[in-house]
Amino acid sequence: MLYPVYVHIGDAEHAHGVTCPDFPGCFAAADEWDGLPAAVQEAVQAHFYGELDAVPAPTPMTLLAQDPQYQGGAWLLVDIDLSRIEGRA
């Protein structure tokens, strides 16, 4: 399922940080852009470990893009494989 994530763009000394608006408290980071989807998948799996039923539906990007807390970065749609989330704690 495609989820919008907000990327805090890094530089030569800092990784790209990711905030997952639909998953409060779930963050990820990667040095390269192509590593972001795997980092987000891993973070989501850890965040929802044992709580598969707690995964919300994605928020429409049009709503999130209007939020003033998301300025100066970039949006990325990440295909989260919900079947990889462990259902038991």
Buried (B, 14 or more C-beta within 10 A) or exposed (E): EEBBBBBBEBEEEEBBBBBBBBBEEBBBBBEEEEBBBEBBBEBBBEBBEEEEEEBEEBEEBEEBEEEEEBEEBEEBEBEBEEEEBEEEE
